[in-house]
Each structure stands twice: as C-alpha cells, then as structure tokens.
Amino acid sequence: MDTTNTMTAGLTGGTQIPLGAHLVTPRRGYTHHGIYVGNGRVVHYMGLSVAWRRGPVAEVTLEQFGAGREVSIEAEACAAYTPIEVVQRAQSRVGEDAYDMLTNNCEHLCTWCAHGVSRSAQVDRLLAWPRRIAQDALSLFGTVFATTAARRA
C-alpha cells in the first residue's frame, strides 16, 4: 500500500467519508493511519501518536485523530471485507495494547482490518534499505571470496 496514493479532497469541507475508509494523516517522519467507523469517529492504534508514548487501539473523534493536520483517504486496492466488516474488525481491536512499531503499528491494524493481512508499507520501506546493504555486502564478500579462492587454485 502506497501512502502517496491518497485522496485529500473534501475531508475538511463536509464531504462524506465512506464507512470503513482507511484514513492517513502526516506526522513528523511518518504517516499515521486509522479506520473511519462512522459518526465522525476513527479507530486507530494510538501507538506513538501522542508524545511518543505507547498507547492502545482506541476510538476517537476525527479531529483527535488528525491532531490539527490534514486527513486523507488511502486509496485501497480491493478490500477483502465489506465496509461494515472493516468497521467491525477495527472495533474488535479497541483496547488492544500490543503496539510494536515494526510488527503491530497503526498501518498494520488498518491493512488487517481491510485485507486480513497485517502489513506496513512504511516499515517495509524502512527495512528495505538495511536489507539491501546486507545483500550487497554478502554479494561483495562472495565475489571477493571466490576471486581469492580462484587465485589460490
């Protein structure tokens, strides 16, 4: 899921937000995610959203979720569940307090609600860089080792 592919129009000016919509709002260095559950309410993993302190999954107002920042709708590719099921899945997690930035964050929650798979594109991008360096280092080591072994033979 690419958070750059969002719809931003209308969340400030009376446009109806679809039930079960995956919402995003920018934070310093990342985007925060939540599920719109109707009546101006959003379920999200509070995680590090408040003063970098760990928090549980909570249902809050749209204004609290946005915290004064722009809120947009994540363009979803074919959710596995109906909007009502997405809402039910989100609300079933309210109170959960097992936040982990790499394995169970607000984006993991939202993708699980809509697709049944717990994923975070932000974490994937973050971890891709060290993985790539490790792969390149191993490849270089293998090349150097093979060259050295060939010279000795």
Secondary structure as the mmCIF struct_conf table of DSSP 4:
data_model
#
loop_
_struct_conf.conf_type_id
_struct_conf.id
_struct_conf.beg_label_comp_id
_struct_conf.beg_label_asym_id
_struct_conf.beg_label_seq_id
_struct_conf.end_label_comp_id
_struct_conf.end_label_asym_id
_struct_conf.end_label_seq_id
TURN_TY1_P TURN_TY1_P1 THR A 3 THR A 4
BEND BEND1 ASN A 5 ASN A 5
STRN STRN1 THR A 6 MET A 7
TURN_TY1_P TURN_TY1_P2 ALA A 9 GLY A 14
HELX_LH_PP_P HELX_LH_PP_P1 THR A 15 PRO A 18
TURN_TY1_P TURN_TY1_P3 LEU A 19 GLY A 20
STRN STRN2 HIS A 22 ARG A 27
TURN_TY1_P TURN_TY1_P4 ARG A 28 GLY A 29
STRN STRN3 TYR A 30 GLY A 38
TURN_TY1_P TURN_TY1_P5 ASN A 39 GLY A 40
STRN STRN4 ARG A 41 TYR A 45
TURN_TY1_P TURN_TY1_P6 GLY A 47 SER A 49
STRN STRN5 VAL A 50 VAL A 50
TURN_TY1_P TURN_TY1_P7 ALA A 51 TRP A 52
STRN STRN6 ARG A 53 ARG A 53
STRN STRN7 VAL A 57 THR A 61
HELX_RH_AL_P HELX_RH_AL_P1 LEU A 62 GLY A 66
TURN_TY1_P TURN_TY1_P8 ALA A 67 GLY A 68
BEND BEND2 ARG A 69 ARG A 69
STRN STRN8 SER A 72 GLU A 74
BEND BEND3 ALA A 77 ALA A 77
BEND BEND4 ALA A 80 TYR A 81
HELX_RH_AL_P HELX_RH_AL_P2 PRO A 83 SER A 92
TURN_TY1_P TURN_TY1_P9 ARG A 93 GLY A 95
STRN STRN9 ASP A 100 ASP A 100
TURN_TY1_P TURN_TY1_P10 MET A 101 THR A 103
STRN STRN10 ASN A 104 ASN A 104
BEND BEND5 ASN A 105 ASN A 105
HELX_RH_AL_P HELX_RH_AL_P3 CYS A 106 HIS A 115
BEND BEND6 GLY A 116 VAL A 117
HELX_RH_AL_P HELX_RH_AL_P4 ALA A 121 ARG A 152
#
